[in-house]
Amino acid sequence: MSYINYIEKLKKIADINYAYGLLSWDQEVYMPENGATRRSGQIATLASVSHQLSTDNNLGSLLTALSKDATLTTKQKRNVELSLKDYNKSIKLPSDFVELMSKTVSESFVAWQKAKTTNDFSVFAPKLHELVELKKKQADLMGYENHPYDALIDTYEPGITTAEIDTLFKDVRNKLVPFVKQITALPQTDDSVMYQHFPKKEQWDFGIYLLEQMGYDFKSGRQDISSHPFTINFGAKDVRVTTRINENDLAEMIWSCIHEGGHALYEQGLPDDEYALPCGEAASLAIHESQSRLWENNVGRGLPYWKNNFSKAKEFFPEQLKNCSVENFYKAMNCVKPSLIRTSADELTYHFHIMIRFEIEKSLLEGALKVAELPEYWNAKYKEYLGIDVPNNQKGVLQDIHWSHGSFGYFPTYSLGSFYAAQFYQQAKKELPSLENEIEKGNMQPLLHWLRDKIHAHGRFYTANQLCEKITGEKLNFSYFYEYAKEKYSGIYGVKLV
């Protein structure tokens, strides 16, 4: 048995996983309503086959033997090391559990869609309860030292703990919450320009333009519409995105396109010759999120970006933007105010939305909170952190797709990703002194090449913190995000914020 045999085995597993993913993509984009029952069974079957291959004793023996092979290159050794780690995680979950989880997730997604459409939490609650119980069992099977949530976080962000995330959000509370209070006490910027009627066709075309300008390769991807924007890949040569269009809110389309475009550029930039291997995969979910947040916030919500793109926006929406200047458009998109919907929140209060979800997930796993109590608990947290009343469950506890996917432990990576993004972008500006001048010209290639070289090319070779330290000289540091926020919003609001 050799490294070539190892590659063949992992390619077979990847092919099945991507077929599973293609069915999931179709389920969210094109599948007819009556296909739901059979689809959940099809997905569950593929998940079971993938798990059986991933936990096969022969694969374990091969990985153990290769881990002792001194003739492997550095990258080959790292691939084997990471695959062995993945294998040891996988064998902790029985095949029947994986199949049940996959089937429950498929059914939960359908229930969530119906519940959100009808604004009826009771439609989703039974399936969500099943998922929470399965997640508790998963945590027990995976094992943990201090908190069951640790086992679930590790799926998305290896190495980080619940205690570390608690500390992170303590930093957010102590620094970001008072900072936002300073801003909201000031006369607010006018963002009404965003809430006119913007026809769907023109929005779609403008979104395609923005994706192409970023460097998204439509020969290796496509965009579609879904109820919740997402990115999915089937290898670096097939990376698909979806967007959401609200004809009365231009911002929804802009930020979903740029955000998902950032995710997609990362996937398209991963080494295709490492297909199916760890070094051909993303470093972590937080690093993945850093790519979408960097493009969405540090670039897309920046003045240099719109000094170039505002004229193009006016071509698509001449009547809506005829009385608006680029400076006012920039201020409108950076208006800081508490809001109901996470995906359309400003880049500062966004982290309060994440705190709420993190606290809920912890409480559910601890058993301190029951699924039936979720709407009331959710509404109370929004009042506590954001000072707003939630009018209905559709705009409250039903707004996110993540729980229907069983993605408990995922939400904290959004905040981590934003903080990594600020640190990476600061380093990019240091190494590329003319970066923002190029962005102002509409040239995104210098930034994309920098990201390709510094982040995308390495796959999973480095952990998130190792990668951050390699690029910036230090581990993740919240102060980069905080300093970025102070500089940016002091300029927008015309006062020095501290």
C-alpha positions as CSV (number, residue, x, y, z in Angstrom):
1,M,0.0,0.0,0.0
2,S,1.4,3.4,-0.9
3,Y,0.6,7.1,-1.0
4,I,-1.0,6.6,-4.4
5,N,-3.4,4.1,-2.8
6,Y,-4.2,6.7,-0.2
7,I,-5.0,9.3,-2.8
8,E,-7.3,6.9,-4.6
9,K,-9.2,6.1,-1.5
10,L,-9.7,9.8,-0.6
11,K,-10.8,10.6,-4.1
12,K,-13.5,8.0,-3.9
13,I,-14.7,9.5,-0.6
14,A,-14.6,13.0,-2.0
15,D,-16.5,12.0,-5.2
16,I,-19.3,10.6,-3.0
17,N,-19.3,13.6,-0.7
18,Y,-19.5,16.0,-3.7
19,A,-22.4,13.9,-5.1
20,Y,-24.1,14.3,-1.7
21,G,-23.4,18.0,-1.9
22,L,-24.8,18.3,-5.4
23,L,-28.1,16.8,-4.2
24,S,-28.1,19.2,-1.3
25,W,-27.5,22.2,-3.6
26,D,-30.4,21.0,-5.8
27,Q,-32.6,20.6,-2.8
28,E,-32.1,24.3,-1.9
29,V,-32.2,25.7,-5.4
30,Y,-34.3,23.7,-7.9
31,M,-35.9,20.6,-6.3
32,P,-39.7,20.4,-6.7
33,E,-41.6,20.3,-3.5
34,N,-42.7,16.7,-3.8
35,G,-39.1,15.5,-4.2
36,A,-38.3,16.2,-0.6
37,T,-39.1,12.7,0.9
38,R,-37.0,10.7,-1.6
39,R,-34.3,13.3,-1.6
40,S,-33.7,13.0,2.2
41,G,-33.3,9.2,1.7
42,Q,-30.9,9.6,-1.2
43,I,-28.7,12.0,0.7
44,A,-28.8,9.8,3.8
45,T,-27.6,6.8,1.7
46,L,-24.7,8.7,0.3
47,A,-23.8,10.0,3.7
48,S,-23.8,6.4,5.0
49,V,-21.6,5.1,2.2
50,S,-19.2,8.0,2.6
51,H,-19.0,7.4,6.4
52,Q,-18.4,3.6,5.8
53,L,-15.5,4.4,3.5
54,S,-14.1,7.1,5.8
55,T,-14.1,4.7,8.7
56,D,-12.9,1.6,6.9
57,N,-10.3,-0.4,8.8
58,N,-8.1,-0.7,5.7
59,L,-8.0,3.1,5.4
60,G,-7.0,3.3,9.1
61,S,-4.2,0.8,8.6
62,L,-2.9,2.5,5.5
63,L,-2.9,5.9,7.2
64,T,-1.1,4.5,10.2
65,A,1.6,2.9,8.0
66,L,2.0,6.0,5.9
67,S,2.4,8.2,9.1
68,K,5.7,6.3,9.7
69,D,6.9,6.5,6.1
70,A,10.1,8.7,6.1
71,T,10.2,8.9,2.3
72,L,7.1,11.2,2.0
73,T,7.5,14.9,1.3
74,T,6.6,17.5,3.8
75,K,3.3,18.2,2.2
76,Q,2.5,14.4,1.8
77,K,3.3,13.9,5.5
78,R,1.0,16.7,6.4
79,N,-1.8,15.3,4.3
80,V,-1.5,11.9,6.0
81,E,-1.3,13.5,9.4
82,L,-4.5,15.4,8.9
83,S,-6.3,12.5,7.2
84,L,-5.4,10.3,10.2
85,K,-6.8,12.9,12.6
86,D,-10.0,13.1,10.5
87,Y,-10.2,9.3,10.5
88,N,-9.8,9.0,14.2
89,K,-12.7,11.5,14.6
90,S,-14.9,9.7,12.1
91,I,-14.6,6.2,13.7
92,K,-16.2,7.7,16.9
93,L,-19.5,8.0,15.0
94,P,-21.3,4.8,14.1
95,S,-22.7,4.5,10.5
96,D,-26.3,4.2,11.7
97,F,-25.9,7.4,13.7
98,V,-24.4,9.3,10.6
99,E,-27.3,8.0,8.4
100,L,-29.9,9.0,11.0
101,M,-28.3,12.5,11.3
102,S,-28.2,13.0,7.6
103,K,-31.9,11.9,7.2
104,T,-33.0,14.2,10.1
105,V,-31.1,17.1,8.6
106,S,-32.8,16.7,5.2
107,E,-36.2,16.5,6.9
108,S,-35.4,19.4,9.2
109,F,-34.4,21.7,6.2
110,V,-37.8,21.0,4.6
111,A,-39.6,21.7,7.9
112,W,-37.6,24.9,8.4
113,Q,-38.4,26.2,4.9
114,K,-42.1,25.6,5.5
115,A,-42.0,27.1,9.0
116,K,-40.2,30.2,7.8
117,T,-42.7,30.7,4.9
118,T,-45.7,30.3,7.1
119,N,-44.2,32.1,10.2
120,D,-45.0,29.0,12.3
121,F,-42.2,27.8,14.6
122,S,-44.3,24.8,15.7
123,V,-43.7,23.3,12.2
124,F,-39.9,23.3,12.8
125,A,-39.8,22.7,16.5
126,P,-40.2,18.8,16.5
127,K,-37.4,18.3,14.0
128,L,-35.2,20.9,15.7
129,H,-35.7,19.0,19.0
130,E,-34.6,15.8,17.3
131,L,-31.5,17.5,16.0
132,V,-30.6,18.9,19.4
133,E,-30.8,15.5,20.9
134,L,-28.7,14.0,18.1
135,K,-26.1,16.8,18.7
136,K,-25.9,16.0,22.4
137,K,-25.3,12.4,21.5
138,Q,-22.7,13.4,18.9
139,A,-20.8,15.4,21.5
140,D,-20.8,12.4,23.8
141,L,-19.5,10.1,21.1
142,M,-16.8,12.6,20.0
143,G,-15.8,13.2,23.6
144,Y,-14.9,16.5,25.3
145,E,-13.1,17.7,28.4
146,N,-15.0,20.7,29.7
147,H,-18.2,21.4,27.7
148,P,-20.2,19.4,25.1
149,Y,-20.1,22.4,22.8
150,D,-16.3,21.9,22.5
151,A,-16.9,18.7,20.5
152,L,-19.1,20.5,18.0
153,I,-17.0,23.6,17.6
154,D,-14.0,21.4,16.8
155,T,-15.8,20.2,13.7
156,Y,-15.6,23.7,12.2
157,E,-12.7,25.4,14.0
158,P,-10.2,22.7,15.3
159,G,-8.5,23.5,18.6
160,I,-10.7,26.3,19.9
161,T,-12.8,25.8,23.0
162,T,-16.0,27.1,24.4
163,A,-14.1,28.9,27.1
164,E,-11.9,30.8,24.5
165,I,-15.0,31.9,22.6
166,D,-16.6,33.1,25.9
167,T,-13.4,35.2,26.4
168,L,-13.7,36.5,22.8
169,F,-17.3,37.7,23.4
170,K,-16.3,39.2,26.7
171,D,-13.9,41.4,24.7
172,V,-16.7,42.2,22.3
173,R,-18.9,43.2,25.2
174,N,-16.3,45.3,26.9
175,K,-15.1,47.2,23.8
176,L,-17.5,46.9,21.0
177,V,-20.8,47.3,22.9
178,P,-19.7,50.7,24.4
179,F,-18.3,51.7,21.0
180,V,-21.6,51.1,19.3
181,K,-23.4,53.0,22.0
182,Q,-21.2,56.0,21.2
183,I,-22.2,55.8,17.5
184,T,-25.9,55.3,18.0
185,A,-26.0,58.3,20.3
186,L,-24.8,60.5,17.4
187,P,-27.0,61.9,14.6
188,Q,-27.4,58.9,12.2
189,T,-26.5,58.7,8.6
190,D,-29.4,58.5,6.1
191,D,-29.7,55.1,4.6
192,S,-33.0,55.6,2.9
193,V,-31.4,55.4,-0.6
194,M,-31.1,51.7,-0.1
195,Y,-34.8,51.1,0.4
196,Q,-36.3,52.2,-2.9
197,H,-37.7,49.9,-5.6
198,F,-34.8,48.2,-7.4
199,P,-36.0,45.8,-10.1
200,K,-34.9,42.2,-9.8
201,K,-33.3,41.9,-13.2
202,E,-31.1,45.0,-12.8
203,Q,-30.1,43.8,-9.3
204,W,-29.1,40.4,-10.7
205,D,-27.1,41.9,-13.5
206,F,-25.3,44.3,-11.1
207,G,-24.5,41.4,-8.8
208,I,-22.9,39.4,-11.7
209,Y,-20.8,42.5,-12.6
210,L,-19.5,42.7,-9.0
211,L,-18.7,39.0,-8.9
212,E,-16.8,39.2,-12.2
213,Q,-14.9,42.3,-11.0
214,M,-13.7,40.4,-7.9
215,G,-12.3,37.7,-10.1
216,Y,-15.0,35.0,-9.6
217,D,-14.6,32.6,-12.5
218,F,-18.0,31.8,-14.1
219,K,-16.4,29.1,-16.2
220,S,-15.8,27.3,-12.9
221,G,-19.0,28.3,-11.1
222,R,-22.5,29.8,-11.4
223,Q,-24.9,31.9,-9.4
224,D,-28.5,31.1,-8.5
225,I,-31.3,32.3,-6.2
226,S,-32.0,30.7,-2.8
227,S,-33.8,31.7,0.4
228,H,-30.5,31.8,2.3
229,P,-27.4,32.8,0.3
230,F,-24.6,30.1,0.4
231,T,-21.5,28.9,-1.4
232,I,-20.9,25.2,-2.3
233,N,-18.0,23.6,-4.1
234,F,-17.4,20.3,-5.9
235,G,-13.7,20.9,-6.3
236,A,-11.9,24.1,-7.3
237,K,-13.3,23.9,-10.8
238,D,-16.9,23.9,-9.8
239,V,-17.7,26.5,-7.1
240,R,-21.3,27.8,-7.0
241,V,-22.9,30.7,-5.2
242,T,-26.4,31.8,-4.5
243,T,-27.9,35.2,-3.7
244,R,-31.1,36.7,-2.4
245,I,-32.8,39.7,-4.0
246,N,-35.2,42.0,-2.2
247,E,-36.6,44.5,-4.7
248,N,-37.1,47.0,-1.8
249,D,-33.6,46.7,-0.3
250,L,-30.5,46.9,-2.6
251,A,-28.2,46.0,0.2
252,E,-29.3,42.4,0.5
253,M,-28.2,41.5,-3.0
254,I,-24.9,43.5,-2.9
255,W,-23.7,42.0,0.4
256,S,-24.8,38.5,-0.3
257,C,-23.0,38.6,-3.7
258,I,-19.8,40.0,-2.4
259,H,-19.8,37.9,0.7
260,E,-20.5,34.6,-1.1
261,G,-18.0,35.7,-3.8
262,G,-15.3,35.9,-1.2
263,H,-16.1,32.4,-0.1
264,A,-16.1,31.2,-3.7
265,L,-12.7,32.9,-4.5
266,Y,-11.1,30.9,-1.7
267,E,-12.5,27.6,-3.0
268,Q,-11.5,28.4,-6.6
269,G,-8.0,29.3,-5.3
270,L,-7.4,26.1,-3.5
271,P,-4.8,23.7,-5.2
272,D,-6.7,21.6,-7.7
273,D,-3.9,19.1,-7.8
274,E,-4.6,18.4,-4.2
275,Y,-8.2,17.4,-4.9
276,A,-9.7,15.3,-2.1
277,L,-6.6,15.8,0.1
278,P,-6.4,18.0,3.2
279,C,-4.0,20.4,1.5
280,G,-6.7,21.0,-1.1
281,E,-9.3,22.0,1.5
282,A,-9.9,25.3,3.4
283,A,-7.9,25.8,6.6
284,S,-10.9,26.2,8.8
285,L,-14.4,27.8,8.8
286,A,-13.1,31.0,10.5
287,I,-10.4,31.4,7.8
288,H,-13.1,30.7,5.2
289,E,-15.2,33.4,6.8
290,S,-12.3,35.8,6.9
291,Q,-12.2,35.7,3.1
292,S,-15.9,36.5,2.7
293,R,-15.8,39.2,5.4
294,L,-12.6,40.8,4.0
295,W,-14.3,41.2,0.6
296,E,-17.6,42.2,2.0
297,N,-16.5,44.7,4.8
298,N,-12.9,45.7,4.4
299,V,-13.2,46.1,0.6
300,G,-16.9,46.2,-0.3
301,R,-18.0,48.6,2.4
302,G,-15.0,50.8,1.8
303,L,-14.9,54.2,0.1
304,P,-12.2,53.3,-2.5
305,Y,-14.4,50.4,-3.7
306,W,-17.4,52.7,-4.4
307,K,-15.4,55.5,-5.9
308,N,-15.0,53.1,-8.7
309,N,-18.3,51.2,-8.6
310,F,-20.8,53.9,-7.8
311,S,-20.9,55.1,-11.4
312,K,-21.6,51.6,-12.5
313,A,-24.4,51.3,-9.9
314,K,-25.9,54.5,-11.4
315,E,-25.9,52.9,-14.8
316,F,-28.1,50.1,-13.5
317,F,-30.3,52.3,-11.2
318,P,-30.2,55.8,-12.7
319,E,-33.5,57.1,-11.2
320,Q,-32.9,55.6,-7.7
321,L,-29.4,57.1,-7.4
322,K,-29.7,60.3,-9.4
323,N,-29.7,62.5,-6.3
324,C,-27.1,60.6,-4.3
325,S,-23.4,61.2,-4.1
326,V,-20.8,58.4,-3.7
327,E,-20.0,59.8,-0.2
328,N,-23.6,59.6,0.9
329,F,-24.0,56.1,-0.7
330,Y,-20.9,55.0,1.3
331,K,-22.3,56.4,4.5
332,A,-25.7,54.8,3.9
333,M,-24.2,51.3,3.6
334,N,-22.2,51.8,6.8
335,C,-25.1,53.1,8.9
336,V,-24.8,51.5,12.4
337,K,-28.1,50.7,14.0
338,P,-29.6,47.6,15.8
339,S,-31.6,45.4,13.4
340,L,-33.5,42.1,13.4
341,I,-31.8,40.2,10.6
342,R,-28.2,38.9,11.0
343,T,-27.3,38.7,7.4
344,S,-28.3,42.4,6.8
345,A,-26.8,43.7,10.0
346,D,-24.0,46.3,9.9
347,E,-20.5,45.0,10.5
348,L,-20.4,46.1,14.2
349,T,-23.8,45.0,15.6
350,Y,-23.4,41.8,13.6
351,H,-21.4,40.4,16.4
352,F,-24.2,40.9,18.9
353,H,-26.3,38.6,16.6
354,I,-23.6,36.0,16.8
355,M,-23.4,36.2,20.6
356,I,-27.1,35.5,20.9
357,R,-26.9,32.4,18.8
358,F,-23.8,31.2,20.7
359,E,-25.5,31.6,24.0
360,I,-28.6,29.7,22.7
361,E,-26.6,26.8,21.4
362,K,-24.6,26.5,24.6
363,S,-27.9,26.5,26.6
364,L,-29.6,23.9,24.4
365,L,-26.6,21.5,24.7
366,E,-26.4,22.0,28.5
367,G,-30.2,21.3,28.7
368,A,-30.7,24.7,30.4
369,L,-33.0,25.7,27.4
370,K,-35.7,23.6,25.7
371,V,-36.5,24.0,22.0
372,A,-40.1,25.0,22.9
373,E,-38.7,27.9,24.8
374,L,-36.6,29.2,21.9
375,P,-38.8,32.0,20.5
376,E,-39.3,33.6,23.9
377,Y,-35.6,33.3,24.8
378,W,-34.6,34.6,21.4
379,N,-36.8,37.6,21.7
380,A,-35.6,38.4,25.2
381,K,-31.9,38.3,24.0
382,Y,-32.6,40.7,21.1
383,K,-34.2,43.1,23.6
384,E,-31.2,42.7,26.0
385,Y,-28.4,43.1,23.4
386,L,-29.9,45.1,20.6
387,G,-32.8,46.9,22.4
388,I,-35.3,45.9,19.8
389,D,-38.6,44.0,19.8
390,V,-38.9,40.9,17.5
391,P,-42.3,41.2,15.6
392,N,-42.5,37.5,14.6
393,N,-40.6,34.2,14.4
394,Q,-39.9,34.6,10.7
395,K,-37.7,37.6,11.5
396,G,-36.6,36.0,14.7
397,V,-35.7,32.5,15.6
398,L,-36.5,31.1,12.1
399,Q,-34.3,33.5,10.1
400,D,-31.2,31.3,9.9
401,I,-30.8,28.0,7.9
402,H,-27.9,26.7,10.1
403,W,-29.9,24.8,12.8
404,S,-31.9,23.0,10.1
405,H,-28.5,21.8,8.7
406,G,-27.4,20.6,12.1
407,S,-24.6,23.2,12.1
408,F,-24.3,23.7,15.9
409,G,-20.9,25.3,16.7
410,Y,-20.8,27.1,13.3
411,F,-21.9,30.6,14.3
412,P,-18.8,31.6,16.4
413,T,-16.7,31.2,13.2
414,Y,-18.4,34.3,11.8
415,S,-17.0,36.6,14.4
416,L,-13.6,34.9,14.4
417,G,-13.6,35.4,10.6
418,S,-14.3,39.1,10.8
419,F,-11.4,39.6,13.2
420,Y,-9.0,37.5,11.1
421,A,-10.2,39.6,8.1
422,A,-9.3,42.9,9.7
423,Q,-5.8,41.6,10.6
424,F,-5.2,40.1,7.1
425,Y,-6.4,43.3,5.4
426,Q,-4.1,45.5,7.5
427,Q,-1.2,43.2,6.5
428,A,-2.1,43.4,2.9
429,K,-2.1,47.2,3.0
430,K,1.3,47.1,4.6
431,E,2.7,44.8,1.9
432,L,0.8,46.4,-1.0
433,P,1.1,50.2,-0.3
434,S,-0.9,51.1,-3.5
435,L,-3.7,48.5,-2.7
436,E,-6.5,50.9,-2.1
437,N,-5.5,53.0,-5.1
438,E,-5.8,49.9,-7.2
439,I,-9.2,49.1,-5.7
440,E,-10.3,52.7,-6.5
441,K,-9.4,52.0,-10.1
442,G,-11.6,48.8,-10.0
443,N,-8.5,46.6,-10.1
444,M,-9.0,43.8,-7.6
445,Q,-6.2,41.6,-8.9
446,P,-3.4,42.7,-6.6
447,L,-5.5,41.8,-3.5
448,L,-6.7,38.5,-5.1
449,H,-3.1,37.5,-5.9
450,W,-2.0,38.4,-2.4
451,L,-4.8,36.2,-0.9
452,R,-4.0,33.4,-3.3
453,D,-0.4,33.4,-2.3
454,K,-0.8,34.0,1.4
455,I,-3.9,31.9,2.2
456,H,-5.6,30.0,-0.6
457,A,-2.5,28.1,-1.8
458,H,-1.8,26.5,1.6
459,G,-5.1,24.6,2.0
460,R,-5.2,23.0,5.4
461,F,-1.4,22.7,5.7
462,Y,-1.5,25.3,8.6
463,T,-4.0,25.6,11.4
464,A,-5.9,28.9,11.5
465,N,-3.6,30.5,14.1
466,Q,-0.5,29.2,12.5
467,L,-1.6,30.7,9.2
468,C,-2.4,34.0,10.9
469,E,1.0,34.0,12.6
470,K,2.8,33.2,9.3
471,I,1.0,36.0,7.5
472,T,0.9,38.8,10.1
473,G,3.6,37.8,12.7
474,E,1.1,37.2,15.5
475,K,-1.9,35.2,16.4
476,L,-5.4,36.4,16.1
477,N,-5.7,39.8,17.9
478,F,-9.1,41.5,18.4
479,S,-7.4,44.9,18.5
480,Y,-7.0,45.0,14.7
481,F,-10.7,44.9,14.2
482,Y,-11.3,47.4,16.9
483,E,-8.7,49.9,15.5
484,Y,-10.1,49.4,12.0
485,A,-13.6,50.2,13.3
486,K,-12.5,53.3,15.2
487,E,-10.7,54.7,12.2
488,K,-13.5,54.0,9.8
489,Y,-16.4,55.2,11.8
490,S,-14.7,58.3,13.1
491,G,-14.4,59.3,9.5
492,I,-18.0,58.4,8.7
493,Y,-19.5,60.2,11.7
494,G,-17.1,63.1,11.7
495,V,-16.0,62.7,15.3
496,K,-13.2,61.0,17.1
497,L,-14.5,57.7,18.5
498,V,-12.6,55.8,21.2
